[in-house]
Amino acid sequence: MAGTPQHMARELARLIRGEIEPRDFPWLSEKERRALGALGMSMLKSGKPDVAQAAFGVLIDLEPDAAVHHLMFGHAAALAEEVREAFLSFGRAIEIAAQEKRQAEVASEAFLARGDLLLRLGRMVEARADLADAAQRMSDPNRKRSIEAFLAT
């Protein structure tokens, strides 16, 4: 039966193996999409970027204007050391989220993630600019102070 957790897991495994495409998942309900996002998050925490990328890739295909999906795909790509993919995904998340004030946190997280990636690449000027943008949008005062302290050095 389409939509059961077992069926979703089998289909996701087929996606990872390249047997099907993300567009083969239009049957996912809103609840199943949230579950797929949760699966992607747990795979990130477990250090399994390929499964996380597959999960977030499906969500991007179904909801291409959801900045958070691009952000999380970027994190999975960065974990897999796919720097170009991560950079593009963080950029897309910023592009979408920066347009709406209510998505300031997503934009902040995307700027922060891209800034971190740029730091690792040794691109200090660009990294500092992204980190400054992250701090400007950050609502958590402790994290904001931490970023500002880094930028002051």
Phi and psi in radians as a Rosetta constraint file:
Dihedral C 1 N 2 CA 2 C 2 CIRCULARHARMONIC -1.158 0.35
Dihedral N 2 CA 2 C 2 N 3 CIRCULARHARMONIC 2.389 0.35
Dihedral C 2 N 3 CA 3 C 3 CIRCULARHARMONIC 1.745 0.35
Dihedral N 3 CA 3 C 3 N 4 CIRCULARHARMONIC -0.171 0.35
Dihedral C 3 N 4 CA 4 C 4 CIRCULARHARMONIC -1.350 0.35
Dihedral N 4 CA 4 C 4 N 5 CIRCULARHARMONIC 2.712 0.35
Dihedral C 4 N 5 CA 5 C 5 CIRCULARHARMONIC -1.001 0.35
Dihedral N 5 CA 5 C 5 N 6 CIRCULARHARMONIC -0.661 0.35
Dihedral C 5 N 6 CA 6 C 6 CIRCULARHARMONIC -1.146 0.35
Dihedral N 6 CA 6 C 6 N 7 CIRCULARHARMONIC -0.731 0.35
Dihedral C 6 N 7 CA 7 C 7 CIRCULARHARMONIC -1.147 0.35
Dihedral N 7 CA 7 C 7 N 8 CIRCULARHARMONIC -0.744 0.35
Dihedral C 7 N 8 CA 8 C 8 CIRCULARHARMONIC -1.070 0.35
Dihedral N 8 CA 8 C 8 N 9 CIRCULARHARMONIC -0.746 0.35
Dihedral C 8 N 9 CA 9 C 9 CIRCULARHARMONIC -1.110 0.35
Dihedral N 9 CA 9 C 9 N 10 CIRCULARHARMONIC -0.742 0.35
Dihedral C 9 N 10 CA 10 C 10 CIRCULARHARMONIC -1.109 0.35
Dihedral N 10 CA 10 C 10 N 11 CIRCULARHARMONIC -0.751 0.35
Dihedral C 10 N 11 CA 11 C 11 CIRCULARHARMONIC -1.165 0.35
Dihedral N 11 CA 11 C 11 N 12 CIRCULARHARMONIC -0.673 0.35
Dihedral C 11 N 12 CA 12 C 12 CIRCULARHARMONIC -1.146 0.35
Dihedral N 12 CA 12 C 12 N 13 CIRCULARHARMONIC -0.678 0.35
Dihedral C 12 N 13 CA 13 C 13 CIRCULARHARMONIC -1.092 0.35
Dihedral N 13 CA 13 C 13 N 14 CIRCULARHARMONIC -0.691 0.35
Dihedral C 13 N 14 CA 14 C 14 CIRCULARHARMONIC -1.128 0.35
Dihedral N 14 CA 14 C 14 N 15 CIRCULARHARMONIC -0.659 0.35
Dihedral C 14 N 15 CA 15 C 15 CIRCULARHARMONIC -1.101 0.35
Dihedral N 15 CA 15 C 15 N 16 CIRCULARHARMONIC -0.798 0.35
Dihedral C 15 N 16 CA 16 C 16 CIRCULARHARMONIC -1.075 0.35
Dihedral N 16 CA 16 C 16 N 17 CIRCULARHARMONIC -0.654 0.35
Dihedral C 16 N 17 CA 17 C 17 CIRCULARHARMONIC -1.329 0.35
Dihedral N 17 CA 17 C 17 N 18 CIRCULARHARMONIC -0.137 0.35
Dihedral C 17 N 18 CA 18 C 18 CIRCULARHARMONIC 1.481 0.35
Dihedral N 18 CA 18 C 18 N 19 CIRCULARHARMONIC 0.238 0.35
Dihedral C 18 N 19 CA 19 C 19 CIRCULARHARMONIC -1.386 0.35
Dihedral N 19 CA 19 C 19 N 20 CIRCULARHARMONIC -0.436 0.35
Dihedral C 19 N 20 CA 20 C 20 CIRCULARHARMONIC -2.382 0.35
Dihedral N 20 CA 20 C 20 N 21 CIRCULARHARMONIC 2.989 0.35
Dihedral C 20 N 21 CA 21 C 21 CIRCULARHARMONIC -1.935 0.35
Dihedral N 21 CA 21 C 21 N 22 CIRCULARHARMONIC 2.803 0.35
Dihedral C 21 N 22 CA 22 C 22 CIRCULARHARMONIC -0.983 0.35
Dihedral N 22 CA 22 C 22 N 23 CIRCULARHARMONIC -0.531 0.35
Dihedral C 22 N 23 CA 23 C 23 CIRCULARHARMONIC -1.144 0.35
Dihedral N 23 CA 23 C 23 N 24 CIRCULARHARMONIC -0.174 0.35
Dihedral C 23 N 24 CA 24 C 24 CIRCULARHARMONIC -1.419 0.35
Dihedral N 24 CA 24 C 24 N 25 CIRCULARHARMONIC 0.151 0.35
Dihedral C 24 N 25 CA 25 C 25 CIRCULARHARMONIC -1.951 0.35
Dihedral N 25 CA 25 C 25 N 26 CIRCULARHARMONIC 0.458 0.35
Dihedral C 25 N 26 CA 26 C 26 CIRCULARHARMONIC -1.180 0.35
Dihedral N 26 CA 26 C 26 N 27 CIRCULARHARMONIC -0.226 0.35
Dihedral C 26 N 27 CA 27 C 27 CIRCULARHARMONIC -1.353 0.35
Dihedral N 27 CA 27 C 27 N 28 CIRCULARHARMONIC -0.091 0.35
Dihedral C 27 N 28 CA 28 C 28 CIRCULARHARMONIC -1.191 0.35
Dihedral N 28 CA 28 C 28 N 29 CIRCULARHARMONIC 2.233 0.35
Dihedral C 28 N 29 CA 29 C 29 CIRCULARHARMONIC -1.359 0.35
Dihedral N 29 CA 29 C 29 N 30 CIRCULARHARMONIC 2.994 0.35
Dihedral C 29 N 30 CA 30 C 30 CIRCULARHARMONIC -1.029 0.35
Dihedral N 30 CA 30 C 30 N 31 CIRCULARHARMONIC -0.754 0.35
Dihedral C 30 N 31 CA 31 C 31 CIRCULARHARMONIC -1.089 0.35
Dihedral N 31 CA 31 C 31 N 32 CIRCULARHARMONIC -0.724 0.35
Dihedral C 31 N 32 CA 32 C 32 CIRCULARHARMONIC -1.208 0.35
Dihedral N 32 CA 32 C 32 N 33 CIRCULARHARMONIC -0.574 0.35
Dihedral C 32 N 33 CA 33 C 33 CIRCULARHARMONIC -1.149 0.35
Dihedral N 33 CA 33 C 33 N 34 CIRCULARHARMONIC -0.725 0.35
Dihedral C 33 N 34 CA 34 C 34 CIRCULARHARMONIC -1.109 0.35
Dihedral N 34 CA 34 C 34 N 35 CIRCULARHARMONIC -0.698 0.35
Dihedral C 34 N 35 CA 35 C 35 CIRCULARHARMONIC -1.122 0.35
Dihedral N 35 CA 35 C 35 N 36 CIRCULARHARMONIC -0.654 0.35
Dihedral C 35 N 36 CA 36 C 36 CIRCULARHARMONIC -1.160 0.35
Dihedral N 36 CA 36 C 36 N 37 CIRCULARHARMONIC -0.683 0.35
Dihedral C 36 N 37 CA 37 C 37 CIRCULARHARMONIC -1.088 0.35
Dihedral N 37 CA 37 C 37 N 38 CIRCULARHARMONIC -0.737 0.35
Dihedral C 37 N 38 CA 38 C 38 CIRCULARHARMONIC -1.127 0.35
Dihedral N 38 CA 38 C 38 N 39 CIRCULARHARMONIC -0.671 0.35
Dihedral C 38 N 39 CA 39 C 39 CIRCULARHARMONIC -1.094 0.35
Dihedral N 39 CA 39 C 39 N 40 CIRCULARHARMONIC -0.779 0.35
Dihedral C 39 N 40 CA 40 C 40 CIRCULARHARMONIC -1.028 0.35
Dihedral N 40 CA 40 C 40 N 41 CIRCULARHARMONIC -0.753 0.35
Dihedral C 40 N 41 CA 41 C 41 CIRCULARHARMONIC -1.091 0.35
Dihedral N 41 CA 41 C 41 N 42 CIRCULARHARMONIC -0.775 0.35
Dihedral C 41 N 42 CA 42 C 42 CIRCULARHARMONIC -1.163 0.35
Dihedral N 42 CA 42 C 42 N 43 CIRCULARHARMONIC -0.565 0.35
Dihedral C 42 N 43 CA 43 C 43 CIRCULARHARMONIC -1.227 0.35
Dihedral N 43 CA 43 C 43 N 44 CIRCULARHARMONIC -0.611 0.35
Dihedral C 43 N 44 CA 44 C 44 CIRCULARHARMONIC -1.075 0.35
Dihedral N 44 CA 44 C 44 N 45 CIRCULARHARMONIC -0.820 0.35
Dihedral C 44 N 45 CA 45 C 45 CIRCULARHARMONIC -1.145 0.35
Dihedral N 45 CA 45 C 45 N 46 CIRCULARHARMONIC -0.484 0.35
Dihedral C 45 N 46 CA 46 C 46 CIRCULARHARMONIC -1.516 0.35
Dihedral N 46 CA 46 C 46 N 47 CIRCULARHARMONIC -0.022 0.35
Dihedral C 46 N 47 CA 47 C 47 CIRCULARHARMONIC 1.303 0.35
Dihedral N 47 CA 47 C 47 N 48 CIRCULARHARMONIC 0.567 0.35
Dihedral C 47 N 48 CA 48 C 48 CIRCULARHARMONIC -2.049 0.35
Dihedral N 48 CA 48 C 48 N 49 CIRCULARHARMONIC 1.325 0.35
Dihedral C 48 N 49 CA 49 C 49 CIRCULARHARMONIC -1.130 0.35
Dihedral N 49 CA 49 C 49 N 50 CIRCULARHARMONIC -0.511 0.35
Dihedral C 49 N 50 CA 50 C 50 CIRCULARHARMONIC -1.135 0.35
Dihedral N 50 CA 50 C 50 N 51 CIRCULARHARMONIC -0.734 0.35
Dihedral C 50 N 51 CA 51 C 51 CIRCULARHARMONIC -1.212 0.35
Dihedral N 51 CA 51 C 51 N 52 CIRCULARHARMONIC -0.712 0.35
Dihedral C 51 N 52 CA 52 C 52 CIRCULARHARMONIC -1.079 0.35
Dihedral N 52 CA 52 C 52 N 53 CIRCULARHARMONIC -0.769 0.35
Dihedral C 52 N 53 CA 53 C 53 CIRCULARHARMONIC -1.088 0.35
Dihedral N 53 CA 53 C 53 N 54 CIRCULARHARMONIC -0.695 0.35
Dihedral C 53 N 54 CA 54 C 54 CIRCULARHARMONIC -1.099 0.35
Dihedral N 54 CA 54 C 54 N 55 CIRCULARHARMONIC -0.800 0.35
Dihedral C 54 N 55 CA 55 C 55 CIRCULARHARMONIC -1.095 0.35
Dihedral N 55 CA 55 C 55 N 56 CIRCULARHARMONIC -0.870 0.35
Dihedral C 55 N 56 CA 56 C 56 CIRCULARHARMONIC -1.232 0.35
Dihedral N 56 CA 56 C 56 N 57 CIRCULARHARMONIC -0.505 0.35
Dihedral C 56 N 57 CA 57 C 57 CIRCULARHARMONIC -1.103 0.35
Dihedral N 57 CA 57 C 57 N 58 CIRCULARHARMONIC -0.712 0.35
Dihedral C 57 N 58 CA 58 C 58 CIRCULARHARMONIC -1.091 0.35
Dihedral N 58 CA 58 C 58 N 59 CIRCULARHARMONIC -0.792 0.35
Dihedral C 58 N 59 CA 59 C 59 CIRCULARHARMONIC -1.113 0.35
Dihedral N 59 CA 59 C 59 N 60 CIRCULARHARMONIC -0.666 0.35
Dihedral C 59 N 60 CA 60 C 60 CIRCULARHARMONIC -1.112 0.35
Dihedral N 60 CA 60 C 60 N 61 CIRCULARHARMONIC -0.717 0.35
Dihedral C 60 N 61 CA 61 C 61 CIRCULARHARMONIC -1.111 0.35
Dihedral N 61 CA 61 C 61 N 62 CIRCULARHARMONIC -0.659 0.35
Dihedral C 61 N 62 CA 62 C 62 CIRCULARHARMONIC -1.418 0.35
Dihedral N 62 CA 62 C 62 N 63 CIRCULARHARMONIC -0.580 0.35
Dihedral C 62 N 63 CA 63 C 63 CIRCULARHARMONIC -2.356 0.35
Dihedral N 63 CA 63 C 63 N 64 CIRCULARHARMONIC 1.283 0.35
Dihedral C 63 N 64 CA 64 C 64 CIRCULARHARMONIC -1.133 0.35
Dihedral N 64 CA 64 C 64 N 65 CIRCULARHARMONIC -0.316 0.35
Dihedral C 64 N 65 CA 65 C 65 CIRCULARHARMONIC -1.734 0.35
Dihedral N 65 CA 65 C 65 N 66 CIRCULARHARMONIC 0.260 0.35
Dihedral C 65 N 66 CA 66 C 66 CIRCULARHARMONIC -1.623 0.35
Dihedral N 66 CA 66 C 66 N 67 CIRCULARHARMONIC 1.809 0.35
Dihedral C 66 N 67 CA 67 C 67 CIRCULARHARMONIC -1.000 0.35
Dihedral N 67 CA 67 C 67 N 68 CIRCULARHARMONIC -0.630 0.35
Dihedral C 67 N 68 CA 68 C 68 CIRCULARHARMONIC -1.097 0.35
Dihedral N 68 CA 68 C 68 N 69 CIRCULARHARMONIC -0.577 0.35
Dihedral C 68 N 69 CA 69 C 69 CIRCULARHARMONIC -1.152 0.35
Dihedral N 69 CA 69 C 69 N 70 CIRCULARHARMONIC -0.723 0.35
Dihedral C 69 N 70 CA 70 C 70 CIRCULARHARMONIC -1.146 0.35
Dihedral N 70 CA 70 C 70 N 71 CIRCULARHARMONIC -0.701 0.35
Dihedral C 70 N 71 CA 71 C 71 CIRCULARHARMONIC -1.034 0.35
Dihedral N 71 CA 71 C 71 N 72 CIRCULARHARMONIC -0.850 0.35
Dihedral C 71 N 72 CA 72 C 72 CIRCULARHARMONIC -1.226 0.35
Dihedral N 72 CA 72 C 72 N 73 CIRCULARHARMONIC -0.621 0.35
Dihedral C 72 N 73 CA 73 C 73 CIRCULARHARMONIC -1.074 0.35
Dihedral N 73 CA 73 C 73 N 74 CIRCULARHARMONIC -0.698 0.35
Dihedral C 73 N 74 CA 74 C 74 CIRCULARHARMONIC -1.061 0.35
Dihedral N 74 CA 74 C 74 N 75 CIRCULARHARMONIC -0.740 0.35
Dihedral C 74 N 75 CA 75 C 75 CIRCULARHARMONIC -1.082 0.35
Dihedral N 75 CA 75 C 75 N 76 CIRCULARHARMONIC -0.728 0.35
Dihedral C 75 N 76 CA 76 C 76 CIRCULARHARMONIC -1.129 0.35
Dihedral N 76 CA 76 C 76 N 77 CIRCULARHARMONIC -0.723 0.35
Dihedral C 76 N 77 CA 77 C 77 CIRCULARHARMONIC -1.121 0.35
Dihedral N 77 CA 77 C 77 N 78 CIRCULARHARMONIC -0.733 0.35
Dihedral C 77 N 78 CA 78 C 78 CIRCULARHARMONIC -1.089 0.35
Dihedral N 78 CA 78 C 78 N 79 CIRCULARHARMONIC -0.711 0.35
Dihedral C 78 N 79 CA 79 C 79 CIRCULARHARMONIC -1.090 0.35
Dihedral N 79 CA 79 C 79 N 80 CIRCULARHARMONIC -0.606 0.35
Dihedral C 79 N 80 CA 80 C 80 CIRCULARHARMONIC -1.453 0.35
Dihedral N 80 CA 80 C 80 N 81 CIRCULARHARMONIC 0.063 0.35
Dihedral C 80 N 81 CA 81 C 81 CIRCULARHARMONIC 1.058 0.35
Dihedral N 81 CA 81 C 81 N 82 CIRCULARHARMONIC 0.574 0.35
Dihedral C 81 N 82 CA 82 C 82 CIRCULARHARMONIC -1.690 0.35
Dihedral N 82 CA 82 C 82 N 83 CIRCULARHARMONIC 1.357 0.35
Dihedral C 82 N 83 CA 83 C 83 CIRCULARHARMONIC -1.029 0.35
Dihedral N 83 CA 83 C 83 N 84 CIRCULARHARMONIC -0.793 0.35
Dihedral C 83 N 84 CA 84 C 84 CIRCULARHARMONIC -1.080 0.35
Dihedral N 84 CA 84 C 84 N 85 CIRCULARHARMONIC -0.816 0.35
Dihedral C 84 N 85 CA 85 C 85 CIRCULARHARMONIC -1.075 0.35
Dihedral N 85 CA 85 C 85 N 86 CIRCULARHARMONIC -0.744 0.35
Dihedral C 85 N 86 CA 86 C 86 CIRCULARHARMONIC -1.091 0.35
Dihedral N 86 CA 86 C 86 N 87 CIRCULARHARMONIC -0.819 0.35
Dihedral C 86 N 87 CA 87 C 87 CIRCULARHARMONIC -1.039 0.35
Dihedral N 87 CA 87 C 87 N 88 CIRCULARHARMONIC -0.797 0.35
Dihedral C 87 N 88 CA 88 C 88 CIRCULARHARMONIC -1.108 0.35
Dihedral N 88 CA 88 C 88 N 89 CIRCULARHARMONIC -0.723 0.35
Dihedral C 88 N 89 CA 89 C 89 CIRCULARHARMONIC -1.169 0.35
Dihedral N 89 CA 89 C 89 N 90 CIRCULARHARMONIC -0.751 0.35
Dihedral C 89 N 90 CA 90 C 90 CIRCULARHARMONIC -1.106 0.35
Dihedral N 90 CA 90 C 90 N 91 CIRCULARHARMONIC -0.702 0.35
Dihedral C 90 N 91 CA 91 C 91 CIRCULARHARMONIC -1.083 0.35
Dihedral N 91 CA 91 C 91 N 92 CIRCULARHARMONIC -0.723 0.35
Dihedral C 91 N 92 CA 92 C 92 CIRCULARHARMONIC -1.160 0.35
Dihedral N 92 CA 92 C 92 N 93 CIRCULARHARMONIC -0.704 0.35
Dihedral C 92 N 93 CA 93 C 93 CIRCULARHARMONIC -1.072 0.35
Dihedral N 93 CA 93 C 93 N 94 CIRCULARHARMONIC -0.734 0.35
Dihedral C 93 N 94 CA 94 C 94 CIRCULARHARMONIC -1.112 0.35
Dihedral N 94 CA 94 C 94 N 95 CIRCULARHARMONIC -0.799 0.35
Dihedral C 94 N 95 CA 95 C 95 CIRCULARHARMONIC -0.998 0.35
Dihedral N 95 CA 95 C 95 N 96 CIRCULARHARMONIC -0.749 0.35
Dihedral C 95 N 96 CA 96 C 96 CIRCULARHARMONIC -1.320 0.35
Dihedral N 96 CA 96 C 96 N 97 CIRCULARHARMONIC -0.875 0.35
Dihedral C 96 N 97 CA 97 C 97 CIRCULARHARMONIC -1.260 0.35
Dihedral N 97 CA 97 C 97 N 98 CIRCULARHARMONIC -0.553 0.35
Dihedral C 97 N 98 CA 98 C 98 CIRCULARHARMONIC -1.196 0.35
Dihedral N 98 CA 98 C 98 N 99 CIRCULARHARMONIC -0.256 0.35
Dihedral C 98 N 99 CA 99 C 99 CIRCULARHARMONIC -1.355 0.35
Dihedral N 99 CA 99 C 99 N 100 CIRCULARHARMONIC -0.372 0.35
Dihedral C 99 N 100 CA 100 C 100 CIRCULARHARMONIC -2.155 0.35
Dihedral N 100 CA 100 C 100 N 101 CIRCULARHARMONIC 2.251 0.35
Dihedral C 100 N 101 CA 101 C 101 CIRCULARHARMONIC -1.079 0.35
Dihedral N 101 CA 101 C 101 N 102 CIRCULARHARMONIC -0.591 0.35
Dihedral C 101 N 102 CA 102 C 102 CIRCULARHARMONIC -1.230 0.35
Dihedral N 102 CA 102 C 102 N 103 CIRCULARHARMONIC -0.188 0.35
Dihedral C 102 N 103 CA 103 C 103 CIRCULARHARMONIC -1.839 0.35
Dihedral N 103 CA 103 C 103 N 104 CIRCULARHARMONIC 0.416 0.35
Dihedral C 103 N 104 CA 104 C 104 CIRCULARHARMONIC -1.021 0.35
Dihedral N 104 CA 104 C 104 N 105 CIRCULARHARMONIC -0.654 0.35
Dihedral C 104 N 105 CA 105 C 105 CIRCULARHARMONIC -1.166 0.35
Dihedral N 105 CA 105 C 105 N 106 CIRCULARHARMONIC -0.713 0.35
Dihedral C 105 N 106 CA 106 C 106 CIRCULARHARMONIC -1.122 0.35
Dihedral N 106 CA 106 C 106 N 107 CIRCULARHARMONIC -0.754 0.35
Dihedral C 106 N 107 CA 107 C 107 CIRCULARHARMONIC -1.067 0.35
Dihedral N 107 CA 107 C 107 N 108 CIRCULARHARMONIC -0.755 0.35
Dihedral C 107 N 108 CA 108 C 108 CIRCULARHARMONIC -1.029 0.35
Dihedral N 108 CA 108 C 108 N 109 CIRCULARHARMONIC -0.830 0.35
Dihedral C 108 N 109 CA 109 C 109 CIRCULARHARMONIC -1.111 0.35
Dihedral N 109 CA 109 C 109 N 110 CIRCULARHARMONIC -0.650 0.35
Dihedral C 109 N 110 CA 110 C 110 CIRCULARHARMONIC -1.198 0.35
Dihedral N 110 CA 110 C 110 N 111 CIRCULARHARMONIC -0.735 0.35
Dihedral C 110 N 111 CA 111 C 111 CIRCULARHARMONIC -1.094 0.35
Dihedral N 111 CA 111 C 111 N 112 CIRCULARHARMONIC -0.732 0.35
Dihedral C 111 N 112 CA 112 C 112 CIRCULARHARMONIC -1.089 0.35
Dihedral N 112 CA 112 C 112 N 113 CIRCULARHARMONIC -0.799 0.35
Dihedral C 112 N 113 CA 113 C 113 CIRCULARHARMONIC -1.131 0.35
Dihedral N 113 CA 113 C 113 N 114 CIRCULARHARMONIC -0.762 0.35
Dihedral C 113 N 114 CA 114 C 114 CIRCULARHARMONIC -1.181 0.35
Dihedral N 114 CA 114 C 114 N 115 CIRCULARHARMONIC -0.657 0.35
Dihedral C 114 N 115 CA 115 C 115 CIRCULARHARMONIC -1.056 0.35
Dihedral N 115 CA 115 C 115 N 116 CIRCULARHARMONIC -0.744 0.35
Dihedral C 115 N 116 CA 116 C 116 CIRCULARHARMONIC -1.086 0.35
Dihedral N 116 CA 116 C 116 N 117 CIRCULARHARMONIC -0.753 0.35
Dihedral C 116 N 117 CA 117 C 117 CIRCULARHARMONIC -1.074 0.35
Dihedral N 117 CA 117 C 117 N 118 CIRCULARHARMONIC -0.751 0.35
Dihedral C 117 N 118 CA 118 C 118 CIRCULARHARMONIC -1.127 0.35
Dihedral N 118 CA 118 C 118 N 119 CIRCULARHARMONIC -0.650 0.35
Dihedral C 118 N 119 CA 119 C 119 CIRCULARHARMONIC -1.052 0.35
Dihedral N 119 CA 119 C 119 N 120 CIRCULARHARMONIC -0.779 0.35
Dihedral C 119 N 120 CA 120 C 120 CIRCULARHARMONIC -1.109 0.35
Dihedral N 120 CA 120 C 120 N 121 CIRCULARHARMONIC -0.484 0.35
Dihedral C 120 N 121 CA 121 C 121 CIRCULARHARMONIC -1.505 0.35
Dihedral N 121 CA 121 C 121 N 122 CIRCULARHARMONIC -0.070 0.35
Dihedral C 121 N 122 CA 122 C 122 CIRCULARHARMONIC 1.384 0.35
Dihedral N 122 CA 122 C 122 N 123 CIRCULARHARMONIC 0.279 0.35
Dihedral C 122 N 123 CA 123 C 123 CIRCULARHARMONIC -1.655 0.35
Dihedral N 123 CA 123 C 123 N 124 CIRCULARHARMONIC 1.305 0.35
Dihedral C 123 N 124 CA 124 C 124 CIRCULARHARMONIC -1.099 0.35
Dihedral N 124 CA 124 C 124 N 125 CIRCULARHARMONIC -0.750 0.35
Dihedral C 124 N 125 CA 125 C 125 CIRCULARHARMONIC -1.101 0.35
Dihedral N 125 CA 125 C 125 N 126 CIRCULARHARMONIC -0.831 0.35
Dihedral C 125 N 126 CA 126 C 126 CIRCULARHARMONIC -1.152 0.35
Dihedral N 126 CA 126 C 126 N 127 CIRCULARHARMONIC -0.686 0.35
Dihedral C 126 N 127 CA 127 C 127 CIRCULARHARMONIC -1.073 0.35
Dihedral N 127 CA 127 C 127 N 128 CIRCULARHARMONIC -0.801 0.35
Dihedral C 127 N 128 CA 128 C 128 CIRCULARHARMONIC -1.096 0.35
Dihedral N 128 CA 128 C 128 N 129 CIRCULARHARMONIC -0.653 0.35
Dihedral C 128 N 129 CA 129 C 129 CIRCULARHARMONIC -1.119 0.35
Dihedral N 129 CA 129 C 129 N 130 CIRCULARHARMONIC -0.772 0.35
Dihedral C 129 N 130 CA 130 C 130 CIRCULARHARMONIC -1.155 0.35
Dihedral N 130 CA 130 C 130 N 131 CIRCULARHARMONIC -0.712 0.35
Dihedral C 130 N 131 CA 131 C 131 CIRCULARHARMONIC -1.139 0.35
Dihedral N 131 CA 131 C 131 N 132 CIRCULARHARMONIC -0.630 0.35
Dihedral C 131 N 132 CA 132 C 132 CIRCULARHARMONIC -1.131 0.35
Dihedral N 132 CA 132 C 132 N 133 CIRCULARHARMONIC -0.727 0.35
Dihedral C 132 N 133 CA 133 C 133 CIRCULARHARMONIC -1.103 0.35
Dihedral N 133 CA 133 C 133 N 134 CIRCULARHARMONIC -0.697 0.35
Dihedral C 133 N 134 CA 134 C 134 CIRCULARHARMONIC -1.068 0.35
Dihedral N 134 CA 134 C 134 N 135 CIRCULARHARMONIC -0.821 0.35
Dihedral C 134 N 135 CA 135 C 135 CIRCULARHARMONIC -1.092 0.35
Dihedral N 135 CA 135 C 135 N 136 CIRCULARHARMONIC -0.671 0.35
Dihedral C 135 N 136 CA 136 C 136 CIRCULARHARMONIC -1.073 0.35
Dihedral N 136 CA 136 C 136 N 137 CIRCULARHARMONIC -0.612 0.35
Dihedral C 136 N 137 CA 137 C 137 CIRCULARHARMONIC -1.638 0.35
Dihedral N 137 CA 137 C 137 N 138 CIRCULARHARMONIC -0.227 0.35
Dihedral C 137 N 138 CA 138 C 138 CIRCULARHARMONIC -1.178 0.35
Dihedral N 138 CA 138 C 138 N 139 CIRCULARHARMONIC 2.286 0.35
Dihedral C 138 N 139 CA 139 C 139 CIRCULARHARMONIC -1.670 0.35
Dihedral N 139 CA 139 C 139 N 140 CIRCULARHARMONIC -0.406 0.35
Dihedral C 139 N 140 CA 140 C 140 CIRCULARHARMONIC -1.308 0.35
Dihedral N 140 CA 140 C 140 N 141 CIRCULARHARMONIC 1.974 0.35
Dihedral C 140 N 141 CA 141 C 141 CIRCULARHARMONIC -1.110 0.35
Dihedral N 141 CA 141 C 141 N 142 CIRCULARHARMONIC -0.576 0.35
Dihedral C 141 N 142 CA 142 C 142 CIRCULARHARMONIC -1.207 0.35
Dihedral N 142 CA 142 C 142 N 143 CIRCULARHARMONIC -0.782 0.35
Dihedral C 142 N 143 CA 143 C 143 CIRCULARHARMONIC -1.150 0.35
Dihedral N 143 CA 143 C 143 N 144 CIRCULARHARMONIC -0.682 0.35
Dihedral C 143 N 144 CA 144 C 144 CIRCULARHARMONIC -1.065 0.35
Dihedral N 144 CA 144 C 144 N 145 CIRCULARHARMONIC -0.800 0.35
Dihedral C 144 N 145 CA 145 C 145 CIRCULARHARMONIC -1.087 0.35
Dihedral N 145 CA 145 C 145 N 146 CIRCULARHARMONIC -0.671 0.35
Dihedral C 145 N 146 CA 146 C 146 CIRCULARHARMONIC -1.090 0.35
Dihedral N 146 CA 146 C 146 N 147 CIRCULARHARMONIC -0.793 0.35
Dihedral C 146 N 147 CA 147 C 147 CIRCULARHARMONIC -1.138 0.35
Dihedral N 147 CA 147 C 147 N 148 CIRCULARHARMONIC -0.771 0.35
Dihedral C 147 N 148 CA 148 C 148 CIRCULARHARMONIC -1.095 0.35
Dihedral N 148 CA 148 C 148 N 149 CIRCULARHARMONIC -0.654 0.35
Dihedral C 148 N 149 CA 149 C 149 CIRCULARHARMONIC -1.119 0.35
Dihedral N 149 CA 149 C 149 N 150 CIRCULARHARMONIC -0.720 0.35
Dihedral C 149 N 150 CA 150 C 150 CIRCULARHARMONIC -1.080 0.35
Dihedral N 150 CA 150 C 150 N 151 CIRCULARHARMONIC -0.790 0.35
Dihedral C 150 N 151 CA 151 C 151 CIRCULARHARMONIC -1.150 0.35
Dihedral N 151 CA 151 C 151 N 152 CIRCULARHARMONIC -0.456 0.35
Dihedral C 151 N 152 CA 152 C 152 CIRCULARHARMONIC -1.311 0.35
Dihedral N 152 CA 152 C 152 N 153 CIRCULARHARMONIC -0.244 0.35
